Amino acid sequence: MNIAEKPKDRQEKLKVLKEGYTPAKRRFEIGTITIFSILSILNIYNIYKYGGFESIILNLICCFVGIVMADFLSGVVHWFFDTYASVNTPVIGTIVRSFREHHLYPKAMCEHDFIEVSSDNCIIPIPFILLSALWTVRWCWTIEMFFMLSTQWTVIFVAITNQVHKWAHMNSSDKPYLVHLIQKTGIILKPVHHWEHHRAPYDRYYCIFNGWCNPLLRKIGFWRFIEDIIYKTLGSVARNDDLEWTGKTKFLNKDKSKQEEDNNQKNIIDNVSSVKGE
């Protein structure tokens, strides 16, 4: 996408973002899901060939690892596209578009089909699933199979993460009853948990498979720590583009002030330390 100036009106913004979903993007999505599906089948066969499905305990462990990894990785991707880049960023701008639309109108994704909702999630796992599909077990069966099975379970959960995210935004009457039951268990994302993310300035609870990682990451200040490093090294202000699209720029000014204050405080401490050292 190439948007010279953001529209002022919310409806105009939504119209512009919706128009950014082009036929070329749709073809790319179909191709991505096709490649991902073929590689997954090949990897499952490779695991089967080496007897990877014979150990129930190993599969259960790897399934759990896959769930946690999918939740954390969904947070990393979600955080990055919410916090940096824009719809005008080369290559990834069309992906950023859906993130901006989502904060303007969260239920828009409920109108999208599985391909539009889930295809972008299948891009990053492709090289990892390819490596696992081509892997030859040579040294230690347990360790190598652990990584192969963990990879397969992780990419499966990663692939359906945005569908799980979509269910969290759907009305109870519009989603399958089984999904509603699984949400209650907390194995997949609960709507009430996810709405914590949709409070401006959209700077928390990025993990969206089930949100298990969110409380810990928030408690240790993980995202703010990474953002501070990026600001101090590159000068990039977090959520700049996103808050302009959503019209929540008052939070942007607060973020800038806080980051500048922290940076100034660090410079003062460094200068004092330098004087003491002399």
BANUMI-669532 format. One record per residue (C-alpha): x, z, y; residue in three letters; residue number from 1; chain. Coordinates in pm, whole numbers, always signed. Example, Ala and Ser with C-alpha at 12.3 -4.5 7.8 and 13.67 -1.06 7.14 Angstrom:
2
@X: +1230, Z: +780, Y: -450, rest: ALA, nr: 1, kette: A
@X: +1367, Z: +714, Y: -106, rest: SER, nr: 2, kette: A
END
This chain:
278
@X: +0, Z: +0, Y: +0, rest: MET, nr: 1, kette: A
@X: +101, Z: -51, Y: +360, rest: ASN, nr: 2, kette: A
@X: -103, Z: +148, Y: +612, rest: ILE, nr: 3, kette: A
@X: +35, Z: +129, Y: +965, rest: ALA, nr: 4, kette: A
@X: -194, Z: +400, Y: +1104, rest: GLU, nr: 5, kette: A
@X: -416, Z: +652, Y: +929, rest: LYS, nr: 6, kette: A
@X: -787, Z: +625, Y: +1020, rest: PRO, nr: 7, kette: A
@X: -935, Z: +920, Y: +1211, rest: LYS, nr: 8, kette: A
@X: -1269, Z: +940, Y: +1032, rest: ASP, nr: 9, kette: A
@X: -1286, Z: +1093, Y: +683, rest: ARG, nr: 10, kette: A
@X: -1511, Z: +819, Y: +546, rest: GLN, nr: 11, kette: A
@X: -1281, Z: +552, Y: +685, rest: GLU, nr: 12, kette: A
@X: -986, Z: +724, Y: +519, rest: LYS, nr: 13, kette: A
@X: -1167, Z: +726, Y: +185, rest: LEU, nr: 14, kette: A
@X: -1256, Z: +359, Y: +225, rest: LYS, nr: 15, kette: A
@X: -897, Z: +262, Y: +297, rest: VAL, nr: 16, kette: A
@X: -765, Z: +464, Y: +3, rest: LEU, nr: 17, kette: A
@X: -1027, Z: +323, Y: -233, rest: LYS, nr: 18, kette: A
@X: -936, Z: -32, Y: -132, rest: GLU, nr: 19, kette: A
@X: -578, Z: +48, Y: -231, rest: GLY, nr: 20, kette: A
@X: -682, Z: +39, Y: -596, rest: TYR, nr: 21, kette: A
@X: -604, Z: -328, Y: -657, rest: THR, nr: 22, kette: A
@X: -649, Z: -560, Y: -959, rest: PRO, nr: 23, kette: A
@X: -270, Z: -563, Y: -995, rest: ALA, nr: 24, kette: A
@X: -270, Z: -182, Y: -1024, rest: LYS, nr: 25, kette: A
@X: -544, Z: -205, Y: -1289, rest: ARG, nr: 26, kette: A
@X: -341, Z: -455, Y: -1494, rest: ARG, nr: 27, kette: A
@X: -37, Z: -230, Y: -1467, rest: PHE, nr: 28, kette: A
@X: -243, Z: +65, Y: -1592, rest: GLU, nr: 29, kette: A
@X: -371, Z: -126, Y: -1895, rest: ILE, nr: 30, kette: A
@X: -18, Z: -235, Y: -1978, rest: GLY, nr: 31, kette: A
@X: +114, Z: +121, Y: -1942, rest: THR, nr: 32, kette: A
@X: -147, Z: +270, Y: -2174, rest: ILE, nr: 33, kette: A
@X: -92, Z: -10, Y: -2428, rest: THR, nr: 34, kette: A
@X: +285, Z: +46, Y: -2439, rest: ILE, nr: 35, kette: A
@X: +239, Z: +422, Y: -2454, rest: PHE, nr: 36, kette: A
@X: -8, Z: +394, Y: -2742, rest: SER, nr: 37, kette: A
@X: +214, Z: +161, Y: -2946, rest: ILE, nr: 38, kette: A
@X: +519, Z: +385, Y: -2901, rest: LEU, nr: 39, kette: A
@X: +316, Z: +694, Y: -2996, rest: SER, nr: 40, kette: A
@X: +205, Z: +527, Y: -3319, rest: ILE, nr: 41, kette: A
@X: +565, Z: +430, Y: -3397, rest: LEU, nr: 42, kette: A
@X: +683, Z: +784, Y: -3327, rest: ASN, nr: 43, kette: A
@X: +412, Z: +938, Y: -3545, rest: ILE, nr: 44, kette: A
@X: +518, Z: +705, Y: -3826, rest: TYR, nr: 45, kette: A
@X: +883, Z: +800, Y: -3772, rest: ASN, nr: 46, kette: A
@X: +793, Z: +1169, Y: -3795, rest: ILE, nr: 47, kette: A
@X: +583, Z: +1104, Y: -4106, rest: TYR, nr: 48, kette: A
@X: +871, Z: +911, Y: -4264, rest: LYS, nr: 49, kette: A
@X: +1095, Z: +1216, Y: -4239, rest: TYR, nr: 50, kette: A
@X: +827, Z: +1459, Y: -4361, rest: GLY, nr: 51, kette: A
@X: +762, Z: +1610, Y: -4022, rest: GLY, nr: 52, kette: A
@X: +394, Z: +1681, Y: -4088, rest: PHE, nr: 53, kette: A
@X: +459, Z: +1879, Y: -4406, rest: GLU, nr: 54, kette: A
@X: +541, Z: +2204, Y: -4222, rest: SER, nr: 55, kette: A
@X: +224, Z: +2350, Y: -4071, rest: ILE, nr: 56, kette: A
@X: +414, Z: +2634, Y: -3905, rest: ILE, nr: 57, kette: A
@X: +661, Z: +2397, Y: -3738, rest: LEU, nr: 58, kette: A
@X: +374, Z: +2181, Y: -3612, rest: ASN, nr: 59, kette: A
@X: +190, Z: +2482, Y: -3470, rest: LEU, nr: 60, kette: A
@X: +505, Z: +2596, Y: -3289, rest: ILE, nr: 61, kette: A
@X: +568, Z: +2248, Y: -3151, rest: CYS, nr: 62, kette: A
@X: +203, Z: +2214, Y: -3051, rest: CYS, nr: 63, kette: A
@X: +229, Z: +2534, Y: -2847, rest: PHE, nr: 64, kette: A
@X: +556, Z: +2414, Y: -2692, rest: VAL, nr: 65, kette: A
@X: +383, Z: +2085, Y: -2609, rest: GLY, nr: 66, kette: A
@X: +96, Z: +2262, Y: -2434, rest: ILE, nr: 67, kette: A
@X: +329, Z: +2474, Y: -2219, rest: VAL, nr: 68, kette: A
@X: +556, Z: +2179, Y: -2140, rest: MET, nr: 69, kette: A
@X: +262, Z: +1956, Y: -2048, rest: ALA, nr: 70, kette: A
@X: +128, Z: +2224, Y: -1814, rest: ASP, nr: 71, kette: A
@X: +464, Z: +2273, Y: -1643, rest: PHE, nr: 72, kette: A
@X: +541, Z: +1901, Y: -1618, rest: LEU, nr: 73, kette: A
@X: +197, Z: +1832, Y: -1474, rest: SER, nr: 74, kette: A
@X: +284, Z: +2087, Y: -1207, rest: GLY, nr: 75, kette: A
@X: +615, Z: +1921, Y: -1124, rest: VAL, nr: 76, kette: A
@X: +457, Z: +1576, Y: -1087, rest: VAL, nr: 77, kette: A
@X: +154, Z: +1711, Y: -901, rest: HIS, nr: 78, kette: A
@X: +374, Z: +1912, Y: -664, rest: TRP, nr: 79, kette: A
@X: +601, Z: +1616, Y: -588, rest: PHE, nr: 80, kette: A
@X: +325, Z: +1368, Y: -507, rest: PHE, nr: 81, kette: A
@X: +127, Z: +1625, Y: -306, rest: ASP, nr: 82, kette: A
@X: +431, Z: +1745, Y: -115, rest: THR, nr: 83, kette: A
@X: +651, Z: +1440, Y: -52, rest: TYR, nr: 84, kette: A
@X: +621, Z: +1060, Y: -35, rest: ALA, nr: 85, kette: A
@X: +329, Z: +870, Y: +118, rest: SER, nr: 86, kette: A
@X: +99, Z: +578, Y: +44, rest: VAL, nr: 87, kette: A
@X: +358, Z: +355, Y: +214, rest: ASN, nr: 88, kette: A
@X: +645, Z: +466, Y: -10, rest: THR, nr: 89, kette: A
@X: +776, Z: +164, Y: -204, rest: PRO, nr: 90, kette: A
@X: +688, Z: +142, Y: -576, rest: VAL, nr: 91, kette: A
@X: +511, Z: +480, Y: -600, rest: ILE, nr: 92, kette: A
@X: +281, Z: +438, Y: -298, rest: GLY, nr: 93, kette: A
@X: -11, Z: +322, Y: -514, rest: THR, nr: 94, kette: A
@X: +21, Z: +641, Y: -720, rest: ILE, nr: 95, kette: A
@X: +40, Z: +859, Y: -409, rest: VAL, nr: 96, kette: A
@X: -287, Z: +695, Y: -296, rest: ARG, nr: 97, kette: A
@X: -487, Z: +870, Y: -569, rest: SER, nr: 98, kette: A
@X: -341, Z: +1211, Y: -472, rest: PHE, nr: 99, kette: A
@X: -443, Z: +1164, Y: -108, rest: ARG, nr: 100, kette: A
@X: -791, Z: +1052, Y: -211, rest: GLU, nr: 101, kette: A
@X: -826, Z: +1353, Y: -438, rest: HIS, nr: 102, kette: A
@X: -770, Z: +1609, Y: -163, rest: HIS, nr: 103, kette: A
@X: -1009, Z: +1428, Y: +68, rest: LEU, nr: 104, kette: A
@X: -1280, Z: +1396, Y: -198, rest: TYR, nr: 105, kette: A
@X: -1199, Z: +1588, Y: -521, rest: PRO, nr: 106, kette: A
@X: -1496, Z: +1452, Y: -713, rest: LYS, nr: 107, kette: A
@X: -1389, Z: +1091, Y: -659, rest: ALA, nr: 108, kette: A
@X: -1196, Z: +1107, Y: -986, rest: MET, nr: 109, kette: A
@X: -1520, Z: +1188, Y: -1168, rest: CYS, nr: 110, kette: A
@X: -1627, Z: +832, Y: -1088, rest: GLU, nr: 111, kette: A
@X: -1312, Z: +682, Y: -1244, rest: HIS, nr: 112, kette: A
@X: -1280, Z: +572, Y: -1608, rest: ASP, nr: 113, kette: A
@X: -1019, Z: +693, Y: -1857, rest: PHE, nr: 114, kette: A
@X: -774, Z: +414, Y: -1776, rest: ILE, nr: 115, kette: A
@X: -769, Z: +482, Y: -1402, rest: GLU, nr: 116, kette: A
@X: -759, Z: +858, Y: -1453, rest: VAL, nr: 117, kette: A
@X: -492, Z: +877, Y: -1725, rest: SER, nr: 118, kette: A
@X: -264, Z: +574, Y: -1704, rest: SER, nr: 119, kette: A
@X: -19, Z: +711, Y: -1446, rest: ASP, nr: 120, kette: A
@X: +41, Z: +1012, Y: -1672, rest: ASN, nr: 121, kette: A
@X: +171, Z: +777, Y: -1942, rest: CYS, nr: 122, kette: A
@X: +454, Z: +629, Y: -1731, rest: ILE, nr: 123, kette: A
@X: +715, Z: +907, Y: -1738, rest: ILE, nr: 124, kette: A
@X: +677, Z: +991, Y: -2112, rest: PRO, nr: 125, kette: A
@X: +751, Z: +631, Y: -2223, rest: ILE, nr: 126, kette: A
@X: +1136, Z: +656, Y: -2240, rest: PRO, nr: 127, kette: A
@X: +1116, Z: +992, Y: -2421, rest: PHE, nr: 128, kette: A
@X: +866, Z: +873, Y: -2679, rest: ILE, nr: 129, kette: A
@X: +1075, Z: +557, Y: -2728, rest: LEU, nr: 130, kette: A
@X: +1386, Z: +767, Y: -2797, rest: LEU, nr: 131, kette: A
@X: +1196, Z: +982, Y: -3045, rest: SER, nr: 132, kette: A
@X: +1044, Z: +677, Y: -3216, rest: ALA, nr: 133, kette: A
@X: +1392, Z: +530, Y: -3270, rest: LEU, nr: 134, kette: A
@X: +1553, Z: +859, Y: -3372, rest: TRP, nr: 135, kette: A
@X: +1721, Z: +884, Y: -3711, rest: THR, nr: 136, kette: A
@X: +1738, Z: +1232, Y: -3866, rest: VAL, nr: 137, kette: A
@X: +2100, Z: +1285, Y: -3974, rest: ARG, nr: 138, kette: A
@X: +2223, Z: +1640, Y: -3912, rest: TRP, nr: 139, kette: A
@X: +1974, Z: +1927, Y: -3917, rest: CYS, nr: 140, kette: A
@X: +1618, Z: +1839, Y: -4019, rest: TRP, nr: 141, kette: A
@X: +1457, Z: +2150, Y: -3866, rest: THR, nr: 142, kette: A
@X: +1620, Z: +2115, Y: -3523, rest: ILE, nr: 143, kette: A
@X: +1579, Z: +1739, Y: -3499, rest: GLU, nr: 144, kette: A
@X: +1220, Z: +1750, Y: -3624, rest: MET, nr: 145, kette: A
@X: +1146, Z: +2030, Y: -3378, rest: PHE, nr: 146, kette: A
@X: +1246, Z: +1803, Y: -3090, rest: PHE, nr: 147, kette: A
@X: +1065, Z: +1499, Y: -3233, rest: MET, nr: 148, kette: A
@X: +742, Z: +1693, Y: -3291, rest: LEU, nr: 149, kette: A
@X: +766, Z: +1875, Y: -2958, rest: SER, nr: 150, kette: A
@X: +811, Z: +1540, Y: -2785, rest: THR, nr: 151, kette: A
@X: +506, Z: +1393, Y: -2958, rest: GLN, nr: 152, kette: A
@X: +281, Z: +1691, Y: -2888, rest: TRP, nr: 153, kette: A
@X: +402, Z: +1710, Y: -2527, rest: THR, nr: 154, kette: A
@X: +335, Z: +1343, Y: -2450, rest: VAL, nr: 155, kette: A
@X: -10, Z: +1364, Y: -2609, rest: ILE, nr: 156, kette: A
@X: -105, Z: +1655, Y: -2386, rest: PHE, nr: 157, kette: A
@X: +61, Z: +1494, Y: -2083, rest: VAL, nr: 158, kette: A
@X: -141, Z: +1177, Y: -2144, rest: ALA, nr: 159, kette: A
@X: -474, Z: +1363, Y: -2140, rest: ILE, nr: 160, kette: A
@X: -383, Z: +1608, Y: -1862, rest: THR, nr: 161, kette: A
@X: -563, Z: +1417, Y: -1589, rest: ASN, nr: 162, kette: A
@X: -870, Z: +1382, Y: -1809, rest: GLN, nr: 163, kette: A
@X: -863, Z: +1761, Y: -1846, rest: VAL, nr: 164, kette: A
@X: -822, Z: +1777, Y: -1468, rest: HIS, nr: 165, kette: A
@X: -1125, Z: +1549, Y: -1429, rest: LYS, nr: 166, kette: A
@X: -1335, Z: +1777, Y: -1651, rest: TRP, nr: 167, kette: A
@X: -1244, Z: +2069, Y: -1424, rest: ALA, nr: 168, kette: A
@X: -1409, Z: +1884, Y: -1134, rest: HIS, nr: 169, kette: A
@X: -1720, Z: +1766, Y: -1319, rest: MET, nr: 170, kette: A
@X: -2052, Z: +1942, Y: -1302, rest: ASN, nr: 171, kette: A
@X: -2131, Z: +2146, Y: -1614, rest: SER, nr: 172, kette: A
@X: -2428, Z: +1921, Y: -1690, rest: SER, nr: 173, kette: A
@X: -2211, Z: +1608, Y: -1684, rest: ASP, nr: 174, kette: A
@X: -1941, Z: +1706, Y: -1934, rest: LYS, nr: 175, kette: A
@X: -1963, Z: +1749, Y: -2312, rest: PRO, nr: 176, kette: A
@X: -2064, Z: +2095, Y: -2427, rest: TYR, nr: 177, kette: A
@X: -1751, Z: +2115, Y: -2646, rest: LEU, nr: 178, kette: A
@X: -1534, Z: +2065, Y: -2338, rest: VAL, nr: 179, kette: A
@X: -1721, Z: +2347, Y: -2164, rest: HIS, nr: 180, kette: A
@X: -1649, Z: +2577, Y: -2462, rest: LEU, nr: 181, kette: A
@X: -1278, Z: +2489, Y: -2471, rest: ILE, nr: 182, kette: A
@X: -1253, Z: +2549, Y: -2097, rest: GLN, nr: 183, kette: A
@X: -1392, Z: +2898, Y: -2150, rest: LYS, nr: 184, kette: A
@X: -1109, Z: +2975, Y: -2394, rest: THR, nr: 185, kette: A
@X: -849, Z: +2881, Y: -2132, rest: GLY, nr: 186, kette: A
@X: -677, Z: +2632, Y: -2362, rest: ILE, nr: 187, kette: A
@X: -758, Z: +2367, Y: -2103, rest: ILE, nr: 188, kette: A
@X: -800, Z: +2403, Y: -1727, rest: LEU, nr: 189, kette: A
@X: -1088, Z: +2619, Y: -1604, rest: LYS, nr: 190, kette: A
@X: -1267, Z: +2493, Y: -1290, rest: PRO, nr: 191, kette: A
@X: -1248, Z: +2835, Y: -1122, rest: VAL, nr: 192, kette: A
@X: -872, Z: +2848, Y: -1182, rest: HIS, nr: 193, kette: A
@X: -813, Z: +2501, Y: -1041, rest: HIS, nr: 194, kette: A
@X: -1009, Z: +2554, Y: -722, rest: TRP, nr: 195, kette: A
@X: -731, Z: +2788, Y: -613, rest: GLU, nr: 196, kette: A
@X: -524, Z: +2472, Y: -560, rest: HIS, nr: 197, kette: A
@X: -791, Z: +2308, Y: -343, rest: HIS, nr: 198, kette: A
@X: -764, Z: +2569, Y: -71, rest: ARG, nr: 199, kette: A
@X: -572, Z: +2426, Y: +226, rest: ALA, nr: 200, kette: A
@X: -280, Z: +2376, Y: +257, rest: PRO, nr: 201, kette: A
@X: -289, Z: +2278, Y: -114, rest: TYR, nr: 202, kette: A
@X: +44, Z: +2450, Y: -181, rest: ASP, nr: 203, kette: A
@X: -22, Z: +2647, Y: -501, rest: ARG, nr: 204, kette: A
@X: -144, Z: +2621, Y: -861, rest: TYR, nr: 205, kette: A
@X: -15, Z: +2269, Y: -922, rest: TYR, nr: 206, kette: A
@X: -13, Z: +2294, Y: -1303, rest: CYS, nr: 207, kette: A
@X: -331, Z: +2134, Y: -1432, rest: ILE, nr: 208, kette: A
@X: -334, Z: +2116, Y: -1811, rest: PHE, nr: 209, kette: A
@X: -446, Z: +2476, Y: -1846, rest: ASN, nr: 210, kette: A
@X: -274, Z: +2649, Y: -1555, rest: GLY, nr: 211, kette: A
@X: -86, Z: +2899, Y: -1773, rest: TRP, nr: 212, kette: A
@X: +232, Z: +2842, Y: -1570, rest: CYS, nr: 213, kette: A
@X: +70, Z: +2885, Y: -1228, rest: ASN, nr: 214, kette: A
@X: +69, Z: +3267, Y: -1188, rest: PRO, nr: 215, kette: A
@X: +434, Z: +3300, Y: -1291, rest: LEU, nr: 216, kette: A
@X: +553, Z: +3010, Y: -1074, rest: LEU, nr: 217, kette: A
@X: +368, Z: +3151, Y: -775, rest: ARG, nr: 218, kette: A
@X: +497, Z: +3504, Y: -834, rest: LYS, nr: 219, kette: A
@X: +860, Z: +3393, Y: -836, rest: ILE, nr: 220, kette: A
@X: +805, Z: +3155, Y: -542, rest: GLY, nr: 221, kette: A
@X: +925, Z: +2856, Y: -744, rest: PHE, nr: 222, kette: A
@X: +775, Z: +2577, Y: -533, rest: TRP, nr: 223, kette: A
@X: +868, Z: +2736, Y: -199, rest: ARG, nr: 224, kette: A
@X: +1224, Z: +2784, Y: -326, rest: PHE, nr: 225, kette: A
@X: +1256, Z: +2413, Y: -411, rest: ILE, nr: 226, kette: A
@X: +1092, Z: +2310, Y: -82, rest: GLU, nr: 227, kette: A
@X: +1332, Z: +2528, Y: +118, rest: ASP, nr: 228, kette: A
@X: +1632, Z: +2368, Y: -54, rest: ILE, nr: 229, kette: A
@X: +1497, Z: +2019, Y: +20, rest: ILE, nr: 230, kette: A
@X: +1423, Z: +2110, Y: +382, rest: TYR, nr: 231, kette: A
@X: +1769, Z: +2259, Y: +438, rest: LYS, nr: 232, kette: A
@X: +1950, Z: +1968, Y: +274, rest: THR, nr: 233, kette: A
@X: +1734, Z: +1668, Y: +366, rest: LEU, nr: 234, kette: A
@X: +1513, Z: +1794, Y: +649, rest: GLY, nr: 235, kette: A
@X: +1196, Z: +1682, Y: +470, rest: SER, nr: 236, kette: A
@X: +889, Z: +1884, Y: +570, rest: VAL, nr: 237, kette: A
@X: +660, Z: +1974, Y: +278, rest: ALA, nr: 238, kette: A
@X: +308, Z: +1828, Y: +268, rest: ARG, nr: 239, kette: A
@X: +358, Z: +1630, Y: +587, rest: ASN, nr: 240, kette: A
@X: +167, Z: +1319, Y: +478, rest: ASP, nr: 241, kette: A
@X: -96, Z: +1504, Y: +274, rest: ASP, nr: 242, kette: A
@X: -198, Z: +1740, Y: +554, rest: LEU, nr: 243, kette: A
@X: -228, Z: +1449, Y: +797, rest: GLU, nr: 244, kette: A
@X: -462, Z: +1267, Y: +560, rest: TRP, nr: 245, kette: A
@X: -676, Z: +1577, Y: +507, rest: THR, nr: 246, kette: A
@X: -677, Z: +1668, Y: +877, rest: GLY, nr: 247, kette: A
@X: -522, Z: +2009, Y: +810, rest: LYS, nr: 248, kette: A
@X: -223, Z: +1964, Y: +1041, rest: THR, nr: 249, kette: A
@X: -254, Z: +2322, Y: +1170, rest: LYS, nr: 250, kette: A
@X: -99, Z: +2425, Y: +837, rest: PHE, nr: 251, kette: A
@X: +174, Z: +2166, Y: +882, rest: LEU, nr: 252, kette: A
@X: +283, Z: +2329, Y: +1208, rest: ASN, nr: 253, kette: A
@X: +291, Z: +2669, Y: +1035, rest: LYS, nr: 254, kette: A
@X: +504, Z: +2529, Y: +753, rest: ASP, nr: 255, kette: A
@X: +746, Z: +2372, Y: +1000, rest: LYS, nr: 256, kette: A
@X: +777, Z: +2694, Y: +1199, rest: SER, nr: 257, kette: A
@X: +835, Z: +2903, Y: +888, rest: LYS, nr: 258, kette: A
@X: +1096, Z: +2665, Y: +746, rest: GLN, nr: 259, kette: A
@X: +1276, Z: +2646, Y: +1081, rest: GLU, nr: 260, kette: A
@X: +1266, Z: +3025, Y: +1114, rest: GLU, nr: 261, kette: A
@X: +1408, Z: +3069, Y: +763, rest: ASP, nr: 262, kette: A
@X: +1676, Z: +2811, Y: +834, rest: ASN, nr: 263, kette: A
@X: +1773, Z: +2980, Y: +1164, rest: ASN, nr: 264, kette: A
@X: +1784, Z: +3318, Y: +991, rest: GLN, nr: 265, kette: A
@X: +2016, Z: +3175, Y: +725, rest: LYS, nr: 266, kette: A
@X: +2244, Z: +3029, Y: +995, rest: ASN, nr: 267, kette: A
@X: +2261, Z: +3368, Y: +1170, rest: ILE, nr: 268, kette: A
@X: +2353, Z: +3541, Y: +843, rest: ILE, nr: 269, kette: A
@X: +2617, Z: +3276, Y: +769, rest: ASP, nr: 270, kette: A
@X: +2766, Z: +3314, Y: +1117, rest: ASN, nr: 271, kette: A
@X: +2778, Z: +3694, Y: +1090, rest: VAL, nr: 272, kette: A
@X: +2940, Z: +3668, Y: +749, rest: SER, nr: 273, kette: A
@X: +3193, Z: +3421, Y: +888, rest: SER, nr: 274, kette: A
@X: +3285, Z: +3657, Y: +1178, rest: VAL, nr: 275, kette: A
@X: +3324, Z: +3952, Y: +940, rest: LYS, nr: 276, kette: A
@X: +3544, Z: +3738, Y: +719, rest: GLY, nr: 277, kette: A
@X: +3774, Z: +3664, Y: +1013, rest: GLU, nr: 278, kette: A
END
